[in-house]
Amino acid sequence: FPVTIAHICYPFDGWNWMPECGLMIALFEMSSDKLGCEINISQISSGKDVDENHLLFGEDQGRYLVAMDPSLVADFKKKAEKKGIPVFEIATVIKEKIKISGSEIEVKELVFLNQLLFQQKFS
């Protein structure tokens, strides 16, 4: 069950899942009603003046997300480092919720709110 989600800042052959609406939306799209994620961007923002909204919602064609078993992370990072590709662990898969910065919401609730919004706006 434990899975680490890595953020890769470079086109990396073989791993082509790319967020089109920022990391946060990509993480939401990777979630299901049974699996969510706990987001921690401290590796990216550590010691830097980073706008979290820009980081989480900014579109960038050179960023990729990869979900993998935690036992593969160290080897994956070594291979990426050899090619000069920065890799950051930004989330861990958890059951049924999205957690970030001390807040949490169930994935089912996000889906419901999304459907409700579209029903109200377009019906």
Helices and strands as residue ranges (DSSP letters): E 4-8, H 23-30, E 35-39, H 42-45, H 52-57, E 64-68, G 70-72, H 73-82, E 87-95, E 97-100, E 103-106, H 107-122
